[in-house]
Amino acid sequence: MARNRPRISARPLPPHSLLAQHTKARATDYTDCFTIDLSGKITLPAFITAFYNSPAFRPERWALHLIGKGSGAQDVASLAAAQITDFAAWSVVARTESEILLQDFQHRTCSWLMVEPLATTAPTIMGRTRILFGSSVRNPGSPVFRALMPVHRWYAHRLLGSAAKALGRTS
């Protein structure tokens, strides 16, 4: 019997999220939000670890090393544990128990991660968690950004899917 595989969906940015609050004054910013629902309880530190240590993120880590903004597994662990506020090319703008918002060193882009427990009424189900990944780009009107939009969306899907797989809850 085939199992249903969780699907990544593009959804509106939750209006009270850290990313929405950060960008609401700048209507010209590009924002996106991708989600996937997974089984079990997933914490923000676990999501951060899975996301930034995932195979899909490795090429970006290598590229960041080339510009002097590299990071390693210990840096990811420190970010997940809220022990650092600067990570690779980003700084933590805001953090809650369920969200983290990071802004790049040039103040042009933001990355955002969120975990959202989903209610269940079945006593035999240990619960589900929605993991969300979004980004924003300040003043995205350039022809280069418009040309790269399909690549950005493809990469965002790969990043979230790779993190979900690393969390071990996609099969």
DSSP file (Angstrom, degrees, kcal/mol; ACC not computed):
  #  RESIDUE AA STRUCTURE BP1 BP2  ACC     N-H-->O    O-->H-N    N-H-->O    O-->H-N    TCO  KAPPA ALPHA  PHI   PSI    X-CA   Y-CA   Z-CA
    1    1 A M              0   0    0      0, 0.0     2,-0.2     0, 0.0     0, 0.0   0.000 360.0 360.0 360.0 128.0    0.0    0.0    0.0
    2    2 A A        -     0   0    0      1,-0.1     2,-0.3     3,-0.0     0, 0.0  -0.478 360.0-136.6 -74.1 139.5    1.5    3.4   -1.0
    3    3 A R        -     0   0    0     -2,-0.2     2,-0.4   168,-0.1    -1,-0.1  -0.728  22.5-109.1 -94.2 145.8    1.9    5.9    1.7
    4    4 A N        -     0   0    0     -2,-0.3    -1,-0.0     1,-0.0     3,-0.0  -0.609  31.6-143.2 -73.0 126.2    1.0    9.5    1.2
    5    5 A R        -     0   0    0     -2,-0.4   166,-0.1     1,-0.1   165,-0.1  -0.769  23.8-107.8 -90.4 132.1    4.1   11.6    1.0
    6    6 A P        -     0   0    0      0, 0.0     2,-0.4     0, 0.0    -1,-0.1  -0.259  36.6-141.3 -57.3 146.8    3.9   15.1    2.5
    7    7 A R        -     0   0    0     30,-0.1     2,-0.4    -3,-0.0    30,-0.4  -0.892   6.8-125.7-115.9 142.5    3.8   17.8    0.0
    8    8 A I        -     0   0    0     -2,-0.4     2,-0.4    28,-0.1    28,-0.2  -0.715  32.7-168.7 -82.8 133.4    5.4   21.2    0.0
    9    9 A S  E     -A   35   0A   0     26,-2.5    26,-2.6    -2,-0.4     2,-0.5  -0.947  23.2-131.1-124.5 144.1    2.9   24.0   -0.5
   10   10 A A  E     +A   34   0A   0     -2,-0.4    24,-0.2    24,-0.2    22,-0.0  -0.831  40.7 170.7 -87.0 130.4    3.3   27.7   -1.2
   11   11 A R        -     0   0    0     22,-2.6    22,-0.3    -2,-0.5     2,-0.0  -0.916  39.8 -83.9-136.7 161.7    1.0   29.5    1.2
   12   12 A P        -     0   0    0      0, 0.0    20,-0.1     0, 0.0    -1,-0.0  -0.374  56.5 -98.5 -62.2 147.4    0.4   33.1    2.2
   13   13 A L        -     0   0    0      1,-0.1    20,-0.1    18,-0.1   121,-0.0  -0.501  43.6-103.9 -65.3 129.4    2.7   34.3    4.9
   14   14 A P    >   -     0   0    0      0, 0.0     3,-2.0     0, 0.0     6,-0.4  -0.386  30.5-133.2 -56.4 127.5    1.1   34.1    8.3
   15   15 A P  T 3  S+     0   0    0      0, 0.0    -2,-0.1     0, 0.0     0, 0.0   0.750 101.7  44.7 -61.7 -25.9    0.1   37.7    9.1
   16   16 A H  T 3  S+     0   0    0      4,-0.1    -3,-0.0     5,-0.0     2,-0.0   0.309  87.9 119.7-100.5   9.9    1.5   37.7   12.7
   17   17 A S  S <> S-     0   0    0     -3,-2.0     4,-2.5     1,-0.1     5,-0.2  -0.278  77.7-112.6 -70.3 159.9    4.7   35.9   11.8
   18   18 A L  H  > S+     0   0    0      1,-0.2     4,-2.1     2,-0.2     5,-0.1   0.881 118.4  51.6 -59.1 -39.1    8.1   37.5   12.5
   19   19 A L  H  > S+     0   0    0      2,-0.2     4,-1.7     1,-0.2    -1,-0.2   0.920 109.8  48.2 -67.1 -43.0    8.7   37.8    8.7
   20   20 A A  H  > S+     0   0    0     -6,-0.4     4,-1.2     1,-0.2    -2,-0.2   0.912 113.2  48.1 -63.5 -41.9    5.3   39.5    8.0
   21   21 A Q  H  < S+     0   0    0     -4,-2.5     4,-0.3     1,-0.2    -1,-0.2   0.880 111.0  51.6 -65.3 -37.0    5.9   41.9   10.9
   22   22 A H  H  < S+     0   0    0     -4,-2.1    -1,-0.2    -5,-0.2    -2,-0.2   0.831 119.9  33.4 -68.7 -32.8    9.4   42.7    9.6
   23   23 A T  H >< S+     0   0    0     -4,-1.7     3,-1.7     1,-0.1     6,-0.3   0.479  87.6  97.7-104.2  -3.3    8.3   43.4    6.1
   24   24 A K  T 3< S+     0   0    0     -4,-1.2    -1,-0.1     1,-0.3     3,-0.1   0.796  82.4  53.7 -63.3 -28.8    4.8   45.0    6.6
   25   25 A A  T 3  S+     0   0    0     -4,-0.3     2,-0.7     1,-0.2    -1,-0.3   0.650 103.4  61.8 -77.6 -13.9    6.1   48.6    6.3
   26   26 A R    X   +     0   0    0     -3,-1.7     3,-1.9     1,-0.1    -1,-0.2  -0.782  60.7 178.0-116.4  86.9    7.8   47.9    3.0
   27   27 A A  T 3  S+     0   0    0     -2,-0.7    -1,-0.1     1,-0.3    -2,-0.1   0.674  76.9  65.1 -63.8 -17.0    5.0   46.9    0.6
   28   28 A T  T 3  S+     0   0    0     -3,-0.1    -1,-0.3     2,-0.1     2,-0.1   0.581  77.7 108.5 -84.4  -8.5    7.5   46.5   -2.3
   29   29 A D    <   -     0   0    0     -3,-1.9     2,-0.4    -6,-0.3   109,-0.2  -0.382  69.7-128.2 -67.1 144.4    9.4   43.6   -0.6
   30   30 A Y  E     + B   0 137A   0    107,-2.4   107,-2.2    -2,-0.1     2,-0.3  -0.801  33.9 178.0 -85.7 133.4    9.0   40.2   -2.2
   31   31 A T  E     + B   0 136A   0     -2,-0.4     2,-0.3   105,-0.2   105,-0.2  -0.977   7.4 179.2-134.1 152.5    8.0   37.6    0.4
   32   32 A D  E     - B   0 135A   0    103,-1.8   103,-0.8    -2,-0.3     2,-0.3  -0.951  11.2-159.6-144.1 166.6    7.2   33.9    0.2
   33   33 A C  E     - B   0 134A   0     -2,-0.3   -22,-2.6   -22,-0.3     2,-0.4  -0.942   6.1-174.7-151.6 124.8    6.2   31.1    2.4
   34   34 A F  E     -AB  10 133A   0     99,-2.8    99,-2.6    -2,-0.3     2,-0.3  -0.961  12.0-175.4-121.8 140.5    6.5   27.3    1.9
   35   35 A T  E     -AB   9 132A   0    -26,-2.6   -26,-2.5    -2,-0.4     2,-0.3  -0.913  16.1-175.7-135.4 158.6    5.2   24.7    4.2
   36   36 A I  E     - B   0 131A   0     95,-1.7    95,-2.6    -2,-0.3     2,-0.5  -0.953  22.3-134.7-150.6 138.9    5.1   21.0    4.8
   37   37 A D  E     - B   0 130A   0    -30,-0.4     2,-0.3    -2,-0.3    93,-0.2  -0.825  27.7-176.7 -97.3 130.1    3.2   19.0    7.5
   38   38 A L  E     - B   0 129A   0     91,-3.1    91,-2.8    -2,-0.5     2,-0.2  -0.848  27.8-102.8-125.2 158.6    5.1   16.3    9.2
   39   39 A S  E    S+ B   0 128A   0    130,-0.6    89,-0.3    -2,-0.3    86,-0.0  -0.514  79.6  19.7 -79.7 149.5    4.3   13.7   11.8
   40   40 A G  S    S-     0   0    0     87,-3.3     2,-0.5    -2,-0.2    -2,-0.2  -0.077  98.9 -53.2  87.6 174.1    5.4   14.1   15.4
   41   41 A K        -     0   0    0     85,-0.1     2,-0.5    76,-0.1    88,-0.1  -0.796  52.5-171.8 -91.0 124.7    6.4   17.1   17.5
   42   42 A I        -     0   0    0     -2,-0.5     2,-0.2    -4,-0.1    88,-0.1  -0.975   9.3-149.1-119.9 128.6    9.2   19.1   15.9
   43   43 A T     >  -     0   0    0     -2,-0.5     4,-2.2     1,-0.1     5,-0.2  -0.527  25.8-113.5 -91.6 161.4   10.9   21.9   17.8
   44   44 A L  H  > S+     0   0    0     53,-0.6     4,-2.9     1,-0.2     5,-0.2   0.925 117.1  53.5 -60.3 -45.3   12.4   25.0   16.3
   45   45 A P  H  > S+     0   0    0      0, 0.0     4,-2.3     0, 0.0    -1,-0.2   0.897 109.4  49.1 -58.1 -38.2   16.0   23.9   17.3
   46   46 A A  H  > S+     0   0    0      2,-0.2     4,-2.5     1,-0.2    -2,-0.2   0.904 112.5  47.9 -66.2 -40.0   15.5   20.6   15.6
   47   47 A F  H  X S+     0   0    0     -4,-2.2     4,-2.9     2,-0.2     5,-0.2   0.927 110.8  50.5 -65.8 -45.5   14.2   22.4   12.5
   48   48 A I  H  X S+     0   0    0     -4,-2.9     4,-2.5     2,-0.2     5,-0.3   0.933 113.0  47.1 -57.0 -47.2   17.1   24.9   12.4
   49   49 A T  H  X S+     0   0    0     -4,-2.3     4,-1.4    -5,-0.2    -2,-0.2   0.933 114.6  45.5 -61.5 -47.8   19.6   22.0   12.7
   50   50 A A  H  < S+     0   0    0     -4,-2.5     4,-0.4     2,-0.2    -1,-0.2   0.894 115.1  48.4 -64.0 -40.1   17.9   19.9   10.0
   51   51 A F  H >< S+     0   0    0     -4,-2.9     3,-0.9     1,-0.2     6,-0.2   0.964 116.4  38.1 -66.8 -54.0   17.6   22.9    7.7
   52   52 A Y  H 3< S+     0   0    0     -4,-2.5    -1,-0.2     1,-0.2    -2,-0.2   0.621 121.1  45.4 -80.3 -11.9   21.2   24.3    7.9
   53   53 A N  T 3< S+     0   0    0     -4,-1.4    -1,-0.2    -5,-0.3    -2,-0.2   0.347  88.7 119.3-103.7   4.0   22.8   20.9    8.0
   54   54 A S  S X> S-     0   0    0     -3,-0.9     4,-0.9    -4,-0.4     3,-0.8  -0.281  75.5-117.9 -71.3 154.5   20.7   19.5    5.1
   55   55 A P  T 34 S+     0   0    0      0, 0.0     3,-0.5     0, 0.0    -1,-0.1   0.845 114.1  58.6 -58.1 -33.9   22.3   18.2    1.9
   56   56 A A  T 34 S+     0   0    0      1,-0.2     4,-0.3   102,-0.2   103,-0.1   0.803 105.9  48.7 -67.9 -27.5   20.4   20.9   -0.1
   57   57 A F  T <> S+     0   0    0     -3,-0.8     4,-2.0    -6,-0.2     3,-0.5   0.662  88.3  86.6 -85.5 -15.9   22.0   23.7    2.0
   58   58 A R  H  X S+     0   0    0     -4,-0.9     4,-2.5    -3,-0.5     5,-0.2   0.883  84.5  53.3 -55.9 -44.6   25.6   22.4    1.6
   59   59 A P  H  > S+     0   0    0      0, 0.0     4,-2.4     0, 0.0    -1,-0.2   0.896 109.3  50.2 -59.1 -36.5   26.3   24.1   -1.7
   60   60 A E  H  > S+     0   0    0     -3,-0.5     4,-2.6    -4,-0.3    -2,-0.2   0.897 108.4  52.4 -66.6 -39.3   25.3   27.4   -0.1
   61   61 A R  H  X S+     0   0    0     -4,-2.0     4,-1.9     2,-0.2    10,-0.2   0.913 110.0  48.8 -61.1 -41.6   27.5   26.8    2.8
   62   62 A W  H  X S+     0   0    0     -4,-2.5     4,-1.5     2,-0.2    -2,-0.2   0.926 111.5  49.1 -63.7 -43.8   30.4   26.1    0.4
   63   63 A A  H  X S+     0   0    0     -4,-2.4     4,-0.9     1,-0.2    -2,-0.2   0.895 109.2  52.6 -62.7 -39.5   29.6   29.4   -1.5
   64   64 A L  H ><>S+     0   0    0     -4,-2.6     5,-3.2     1,-0.2     3,-0.6   0.865 103.8  57.1 -65.1 -35.2   29.5   31.3    1.8
   65   65 A H  H ><5S+     0   0    0     -4,-1.9     3,-1.5     4,-0.3     5,-0.3   0.884 100.9  58.6 -59.8 -37.6   32.9   29.9    2.7
   66   66 A L  H 3<5S+     0   0    0     -4,-1.5    -1,-0.2     1,-0.3    -2,-0.2   0.781 108.9  43.4 -65.2 -27.2   34.3   31.4   -0.5
   67   67 A I  T <<5S-     0   0    0     -4,-0.9    -1,-0.3    -3,-0.6    -2,-0.2   0.236 123.1-102.2-102.1  14.1   33.2   34.9    0.5
   68   68 A G  T < 5S+     0   0    0     -3,-1.5    -3,-0.2    -5,-0.1    -2,-0.1   0.694  97.9 104.8  78.9  18.7   34.4   34.5    4.1
   69   69 A K      < +     0   0    0     -5,-3.2    -4,-0.3    -6,-0.2    20,-0.2  -0.103  47.8 146.3-120.3  33.8   31.0   33.9    5.6
   70   70 A G        -     0   0    0     -6,-0.4    18,-0.3    -5,-0.3     2,-0.3  -0.140  24.9-170.8 -71.6 165.6   31.3   30.2    6.2
   71   71 A S        -     0   0    0    -10,-0.2     2,-0.2    16,-0.1    -6,-0.1  -0.971   5.1-154.2-150.5 160.2   29.8   28.1    9.0
   72   72 A G     >  -     0   0    0     -2,-0.3     4,-2.0    16,-0.0     3,-0.3  -0.676  42.9 -82.7-127.9-176.2   30.1   24.6   10.3
   73   73 A A  H  > S+     0   0    0      1,-0.2     4,-2.5    -2,-0.2     5,-0.2   0.849 126.2  55.3 -59.7 -36.5   28.0   22.1   12.2
   74   74 A Q  H  > S+     0   0    0      2,-0.2     4,-2.3     1,-0.2    -1,-0.2   0.880 106.4  51.3 -66.2 -36.3   29.0   23.7   15.6
   75   75 A D  H  > S+     0   0    0     -3,-0.3     4,-2.4     2,-0.2    -2,-0.2   0.906 109.9  49.8 -64.5 -41.0   27.8   27.1   14.3
   76   76 A V  H  X S+     0   0    0     -4,-2.0     4,-2.9     2,-0.2    -2,-0.2   0.927 110.6  49.9 -62.5 -44.6   24.5   25.5   13.4
   77   77 A A  H  X S+     0   0    0     -4,-2.5     4,-1.9     1,-0.2    -2,-0.2   0.900 111.1  49.4 -61.3 -40.8   24.2   23.8   16.8
   78   78 A S  H  <>S+     0   0    0     -4,-2.3     5,-3.0     2,-0.2     6,-0.8   0.891 111.8  48.0 -66.9 -39.1   24.9   27.2   18.5
   79   79 A L  H ><5S+     0   0    0     -4,-2.4     3,-1.7     3,-0.2    -2,-0.2   0.936 111.2  50.7 -64.3 -46.0   22.3   28.9   16.4
   80   80 A A  H 3<5S+     0   0    0     -4,-2.9    -2,-0.2     1,-0.3    -1,-0.2   0.864 111.2  48.6 -59.7 -36.5   19.8   26.2   17.2
   81   81 A A  T 3<5S-     0   0    0     -4,-1.9    -1,-0.3    -5,-0.2    -2,-0.2   0.369 113.6-118.6 -85.5   5.1   20.5   26.5   20.9
   82   82 A A  T < 5S+     0   0    0     -3,-1.7    -3,-0.2    -4,-0.1    -2,-0.1   0.824  78.1 126.7  60.8  33.8   20.1   30.3   20.7
   83   83 A Q      < +     0   0    0     -5,-3.0     2,-0.3    -6,-0.2    -4,-0.2   0.594  67.3  38.6 -94.7 -13.9   23.8   30.7   21.8
   84   84 A I        -     0   0    0     -6,-0.8    -2,-0.1    -9,-0.1     3,-0.1  -0.940  51.9-165.5-133.4 156.7   24.8   33.0   18.9
   85   85 A T  S    S+     0   0    0     -2,-0.3     7,-3.2     1,-0.1     2,-0.5   0.477  78.6  66.3-116.4  -9.8   23.1   35.8   17.0
   86   86 A D  E     +C   91   0A   0      5,-0.2     2,-0.4    16,-0.1     5,-0.2  -0.967  59.6 171.8-114.8 127.9   25.5   35.9   14.0
   87   87 A F  E >   -C   90   0A   0      3,-2.9     3,-3.1    -2,-0.5   -16,-0.1  -0.961  56.4 -57.0-141.1 116.7   25.5   32.9   11.7
   88   88 A A  T 3  S-     0   0    0     -2,-0.4   -18,-0.2   -18,-0.3   -27,-0.0  -0.277 123.2 -13.0  50.9-121.0   27.4   32.7    8.4
   89   89 A A  T 3  S+     0   0    0    -20,-0.2    16,-2.0    -3,-0.1     2,-0.3   0.331 126.6  77.0 -91.0   7.5   26.0   35.7    6.3
   90   90 A W  E <   -CD  87 104A   0     -3,-3.1    -3,-2.9    14,-0.2     2,-0.4  -0.794  57.9-154.4-122.0 158.8   23.1   36.3    8.6
   91   91 A S  E     -CD  86 103A   0     12,-2.2    12,-2.6    -2,-0.3     2,-0.5  -0.978  34.3-108.6-124.4 143.8   22.2   38.0   11.9
   92   92 A V  E     + D   0 102A   0     -7,-3.2    10,-0.3    -2,-0.4     3,-0.1  -0.595  32.8 179.6 -72.5 123.1   19.2   37.0   14.0
   93   93 A V  E     -     0   0A   0      8,-3.1     2,-0.3    -2,-0.5    -1,-0.2   0.841  68.4 -11.2 -88.5 -42.2   16.7   39.8   13.9
   94   94 A A  E     - D   0 101A   0      7,-1.3     7,-2.6     2,-0.0    -1,-0.4  -0.987  60.6-171.5-157.6 154.2   14.1   38.2   16.1
   95   95 A R  E     + D   0 100A   0     -2,-0.3     2,-0.2     5,-0.2     5,-0.2  -0.985   6.0 172.7-152.7 140.3   13.4   34.8   17.7
   96   96 A T        -     0   0    0      3,-2.6    -2,-0.0    -2,-0.3     3,-0.0  -0.688  55.3 -85.2-128.2-173.8   10.6   33.2   19.6
   97   97 A E  S    S+     0   0    0     -2,-0.2   -53,-0.6     1,-0.2     3,-0.1   0.787 129.7  27.9 -65.1 -26.1   10.0   29.6   20.8
   98   98 A S  S    S+     0   0    0    -55,-0.1    17,-2.3   -54,-0.1     2,-0.3   0.483 120.2  46.4-115.9  -4.1    8.5   28.8   17.4
   99   99 A E  E     - E   0 114A   0     15,-0.2    -3,-2.6     2,-0.0     2,-0.3  -0.965  48.0-169.3-140.4 154.0   10.2   31.2   14.9
  100  100 A I  E     -DE  95 113A   0     13,-2.2    13,-2.2    -2,-0.3     2,-0.5  -0.985   7.3-165.1-140.6 137.0   13.5   32.6   13.9
  101  101 A L  E     -DE  94 112A   0     -7,-2.6    -8,-3.1    -2,-0.3    -7,-1.3  -0.986   9.2-174.8-123.4 124.4   14.1   35.5   11.5
  102  102 A L  E     -DE  92 111A   0      9,-3.1     9,-2.5    -2,-0.5     2,-0.4  -0.926   8.5-157.5-120.5 143.9   17.6   36.1   10.1
  103  103 A Q  E     -DE  91 110A   0    -12,-2.6   -12,-2.2    -2,-0.4     7,-0.2  -0.954  23.6-115.0-120.8 141.0   18.7   39.0    7.9
  104  104 A D  E >   -D   90   0A   0      5,-2.6     3,-2.0    -2,-0.4   -14,-0.2  -0.239  31.3-105.2 -72.3 163.6   21.7   38.9    5.6
  105  105 A F  T 3  S+     0   0    0    -16,-2.0    -1,-0.1     1,-0.3   -15,-0.1   0.656 121.0  52.9 -65.8 -16.2   24.8   41.1    6.1
  106  106 A Q  T 3  S-     0   0    0    -17,-0.2    -1,-0.3     3,-0.1   -16,-0.1   0.436 106.7-126.4 -96.0  -1.2   23.8   43.4    3.2
  107  107 A H  S <  S+     0   0    0     -3,-2.0    -2,-0.1     2,-0.2     3,-0.1   0.813  81.8 108.1  60.8  33.4   20.3   43.9    4.7
  108  108 A R  S    S+     0   0    0      1,-0.2    30,-3.1    29,-0.1     2,-0.3   0.687  73.7  34.0-107.7 -28.2   18.6   42.9    1.4
  109  109 A T  E     - F   0 137A   0     28,-0.2    -5,-2.6    26,-0.0     2,-0.4  -0.931  58.2-160.8-132.1 154.1   17.2   39.5    2.2
  110  110 A C  E     -EF 103 136A   0     26,-2.0    26,-1.8    -2,-0.3     2,-0.4  -0.968   5.1-156.6-128.3 148.1   15.7   37.7    5.2
  111  111 A S  E     -EF 102 135A   0     -9,-2.5    -9,-3.1    -2,-0.4     2,-0.4  -0.966  14.2-169.8-121.0 142.7   15.2   34.0    5.9
  112  112 A W  E     -EF 101 134A   0     22,-2.5    22,-2.4    -2,-0.4     2,-0.4  -0.998   9.3-172.9-139.9 134.1   12.6   32.8    8.3
  113  113 A L  E     +EF 100 133A   0    -13,-2.2   -13,-2.2    -2,-0.4     2,-0.3  -0.966  10.4 174.4-125.1 143.6   11.8   29.4    9.9
  114  114 A M  E     -EF  99 132A   0     18,-2.0    18,-2.9    -2,-0.4     2,-0.4  -0.997  19.0-154.1-148.0 145.0    8.8   28.5   11.9
  115  115 A V  E     - F   0 131A   0    -17,-2.3    16,-0.2    -2,-0.3   -71,-0.1  -0.964  12.7-173.3-116.5 140.1    7.3   25.4   13.5
  116  116 A E  E     - F   0 130A   0     14,-2.5    14,-3.0    -2,-0.4     2,-0.1  -0.915  19.1-137.5-136.9 107.4    3.6   25.2   14.2
  117  117 A P  E     - F   0 129A   0      0, 0.0     2,-0.4     0, 0.0    12,-0.3  -0.387  21.0-142.4 -61.6 139.4    2.0   22.3   16.1
  118  118 A L  E     - F   0 128A   0     10,-3.0    10,-0.9    -2,-0.1     2,-0.1  -0.886  15.4-118.0-107.6 136.2   -1.1   21.0   14.5
  119  119 A A        -     0   0    0     -2,-0.4     2,-0.4     8,-0.1     8,-0.0  -0.383  30.9-173.5 -70.9 146.7   -4.1   19.9   16.6
  120  120 A T        -     0   0    0     -2,-0.1    -1,-0.0     5,-0.1     8,-0.0  -0.995  22.6-163.4-139.4 145.7   -5.2   16.3   16.3
  121  121 A T        +     0   0    0     -2,-0.4    -1,-0.1     6,-0.0    -2,-0.0   0.531  64.4 100.0-103.6  -9.0   -8.2   14.6   17.8
  122  122 A A    >   -     0   0    0      1,-0.1     3,-1.2     2,-0.0     5,-0.1  -0.683  62.2-152.7 -82.2 121.7   -7.0   11.0   17.3
  123  123 A P  T 3  S+     0   0    0      0, 0.0    -1,-0.1     0, 0.0    -3,-0.0   0.713  92.5  56.5 -68.3 -18.7   -5.6    9.7   20.6
  124  124 A T  T 3  S+     0   0    0      2,-0.0     2,-0.5    -3,-0.0    -2,-0.0   0.580  89.0  87.1 -89.7  -8.5   -3.3    7.3   18.8
  125  125 A I    <   -     0   0    0     -3,-1.2     3,-0.1     1,-0.1    -5,-0.1  -0.788  69.8-147.4 -93.8 130.8   -1.5   10.0   16.7
  126  126 A M        -     0   0    0     -2,-0.5    -1,-0.1     1,-0.3     2,-0.1   0.391  54.9 -97.8 -77.8   6.1    1.4   11.6   18.4
  127  127 A G        -     0   0    0     -5,-0.1   -87,-3.3   -87,-0.1     2,-0.3  -0.282  32.6-107.7 103.0 169.7    0.6   14.9   16.6
  128  128 A R  E     -BF  39 118A   0    -10,-0.9   -10,-3.0   -89,-0.3     2,-0.4  -0.934  18.1-151.5-135.5 157.7    1.8   16.7   13.6
  129  129 A T  E     -BF  38 117A   0    -91,-2.8   -91,-3.1    -2,-0.3     2,-0.6  -0.999   8.3-144.7-133.3 134.2    3.9   19.8   13.0
  130  130 A R  E     -BF  37 116A   0    -14,-3.0   -14,-2.5    -2,-0.4     2,-0.4  -0.865  16.6-158.4 -92.8 126.6    3.8   22.2   10.1
  131  131 A I  E     -BF  36 115A   0    -95,-2.6   -95,-1.7    -2,-0.6     2,-0.4  -0.906   9.6-164.3-105.0 138.3    7.3   23.5    9.3
  132  132 A L  E     -BF  35 114A   0    -18,-2.9   -18,-2.0    -2,-0.4     2,-0.4  -0.946  11.4-174.6-125.9 140.5    7.4   26.8    7.4
  133  133 A F  E     +BF  34 113A   0    -99,-2.6   -99,-2.8    -2,-0.4     2,-0.3  -0.998  15.5 162.9-134.2 129.2   10.2   28.5    5.5
  134  134 A G  E     -BF  33 112A   0    -22,-2.4   -22,-2.5    -2,-0.4     2,-0.3  -0.925  15.4-164.9-141.0 167.1   10.0   31.9    4.0
  135  135 A S  E     -BF  32 111A   0   -103,-0.8  -103,-1.8    -2,-0.3     2,-0.3  -0.961   5.5-153.5-145.6 163.0   12.2   34.6    2.6
  136  136 A S  E     -BF  31 110A   0    -26,-1.8   -26,-2.0    -2,-0.3     2,-0.4  -0.989   2.6-159.5-138.0 150.0   11.9   38.3    1.7
  137  137 A V  E     -BF  30 109A   0   -107,-2.2  -107,-2.4    -2,-0.3     2,-0.3  -0.997  20.6-130.0-129.8 126.3   13.9   40.4   -0.7
  138  138 A R  S    S-     0   0    0    -30,-3.1  -109,-0.1    -2,-0.4    -2,-0.0  -0.587  85.4  -7.3 -77.4 134.1   14.0   44.1   -0.4
  139  139 A N  S    S-     0   0    0     -2,-0.3     3,-0.4     1,-0.2    -1,-0.2   0.935  74.3-179.6  47.2  67.1   13.2   46.0   -3.6
  140  140 A P        +     0   0    0      0, 0.0    -1,-0.2     0, 0.0     6,-0.1   0.175  43.8 111.6 -84.5  19.7   13.0   43.0   -5.9
  141  141 A G        +     0   0    0      4,-0.1    -2,-0.1  -113,-0.1    -3,-0.0   0.474  42.9 116.6 -76.6  -0.3   12.3   44.9   -9.1
  142  142 A S  S  > S-     0   0    0     -3,-0.4     4,-2.2     1,-0.1     5,-0.2  -0.322  72.7-124.9 -69.7 150.2   15.6   44.2  -10.9
  143  143 A P  H  > S+     0   0    0      0, 0.0     4,-2.3     0, 0.0     5,-0.2   0.844 111.6  57.5 -60.5 -32.7   15.6   42.2  -14.1
  144  144 A V  H  > S+     0   0    0      2,-0.2     4,-1.9     1,-0.2     5,-0.1   0.934 107.2  46.6 -64.2 -45.8   18.1   39.8  -12.5
  145  145 A F  H  > S+     0   0    0      1,-0.2     4,-0.9     2,-0.2    -1,-0.2   0.938 112.4  49.9 -62.3 -46.1   15.8   39.0   -9.6
  146  146 A R  H >< S+     0   0    0     -4,-2.2     3,-0.6     1,-0.2    -1,-0.2   0.896 111.6  49.3 -59.9 -39.3   12.8   38.5  -11.9
  147  147 A A  H 3< S+     0   0    0     -4,-2.3     4,-0.3     1,-0.2    -1,-0.2   0.842 113.2  47.0 -68.1 -32.7   14.9   36.1  -14.0
  148  148 A L  H 3X S+     0   0    0     -4,-1.9     4,-2.6     1,-0.2     3,-0.3   0.501  83.2  97.5 -88.4  -4.2   16.1   34.2  -11.0
  149  149 A M  H <X S+     0   0    0     -4,-0.9     4,-2.5    -3,-0.6     5,-0.2   0.891  82.4  50.1 -55.5 -45.2   12.6   33.8   -9.4
  150  150 A P  H  > S+     0   0    0      0, 0.0     4,-2.1     0, 0.0    -1,-0.2   0.894 112.4  48.7 -61.5 -36.2   12.0   30.3  -10.8
  151  151 A V  H  > S+     0   0    0     -3,-0.3     4,-2.9    -4,-0.3    -2,-0.2   0.912 110.3  51.6 -66.7 -42.4   15.4   29.2   -9.5
  152  152 A H  H  X S+     0   0    0     -4,-2.6     4,-2.8     2,-0.2     5,-0.2   0.936 111.3  46.3 -59.5 -47.6   14.6   30.8   -6.1
  153  153 A R  H  X S+     0   0    0     -4,-2.5     4,-2.0     2,-0.2    -1,-0.2   0.904 113.4  49.2 -64.4 -41.1   11.3   28.9   -5.8
  154  154 A W  H  X S+     0   0    0     -4,-2.1     4,-2.2    -5,-0.2    -1,-0.2   0.933 113.3  47.0 -61.4 -46.4   12.9   25.6   -6.9
  155  155 A Y  H  X S+     0   0    0     -4,-2.9     4,-2.9     1,-0.2    -2,-0.2   0.895 109.0  53.9 -65.1 -40.9   15.7   26.1   -4.3
  156  156 A A  H  X S+     0   0    0     -4,-2.8     4,-2.3     1,-0.2     5,-0.2   0.909 109.4  49.0 -60.2 -42.0   13.2   27.0   -1.5
  157  157 A H  H  X S+     0   0    0     -4,-2.0     4,-2.7     2,-0.2    -1,-0.2   0.924 112.2  48.2 -61.8 -44.5   11.3   23.8   -2.2
  158  158 A R  H  X S+     0   0    0     -4,-2.2     4,-2.6     2,-0.2     5,-0.2   0.903 111.0  50.6 -64.6 -41.6   14.6   21.7   -2.2
  159  159 A L  H  X S+     0   0    0     -4,-2.9     4,-2.2     2,-0.2    -2,-0.2   0.946 114.5  42.4 -61.5 -48.6   15.7   23.4    1.1
  160  160 A L  H  X S+     0   0    0     -4,-2.3     4,-2.5     1,-0.2    -2,-0.2   0.909 115.8  49.3 -67.2 -41.2   12.4   22.7    2.9
  161  161 A G  H  X S+     0   0    0     -4,-2.7     4,-2.3    -5,-0.2    -1,-0.2   0.890 111.1  49.6 -63.9 -39.4   12.2   19.2    1.5
  162  162 A S  H  X S+     0   0    0     -4,-2.6     4,-2.4    -5,-0.2    -1,-0.2   0.896 111.5  48.6 -67.4 -39.9   15.7   18.3    2.5
  163  163 A A  H  X S+     0   0    0     -4,-2.2     4,-1.8    -5,-0.2    -2,-0.2   0.922 111.0  50.9 -64.3 -43.1   15.1   19.6    6.0
  164  164 A A  H  <>S+     0   0    0     -4,-2.5     5,-1.3     1,-0.2     4,-0.4   0.916 111.3  48.0 -60.4 -43.3   11.9   17.6    6.2
  165  165 A K  H ><5S+     0   0    0     -4,-2.3     3,-1.6     1,-0.2     5,-0.2   0.906 109.0  53.4 -64.4 -40.8   13.8   14.5    5.1
  166  166 A A  H 3<5S+     0   0    0     -4,-2.4    -1,-0.2     1,-0.3    -2,-0.2   0.819 101.1  60.3 -64.2 -29.5   16.5   15.1    7.6
  167  167 A L  T 3<5S-     0   0    0     -4,-1.8    -1,-0.3    -5,-0.1    -2,-0.2   0.609 110.1-130.2 -72.8 -10.1   13.9   15.3   10.3
  168  168 A G  T < 5S+     0   0    0     -3,-1.6    -3,-0.2    -4,-0.4     3,-0.1   0.741  77.4 106.4  74.4  24.9   13.1   11.7    9.3
  169  169 A R      < +     0   0    0     -5,-1.3  -130,-0.6     1,-0.1    -4,-0.1  -0.011  46.6  89.0-126.5  31.1    9.4   12.2    9.0
  170  170 A T              0   0    0     -5,-0.2    -1,-0.1    -6,-0.1    -5,-0.1   0.450 360.0 360.0-109.1   0.5    8.7   12.1    5.2
  171  171 A S              0   0    0     -3,-0.1    -1,-0.1  -166,-0.1  -168,-0.1   0.458 360.0 360.0-106.7 360.0    8.2    8.4    4.6
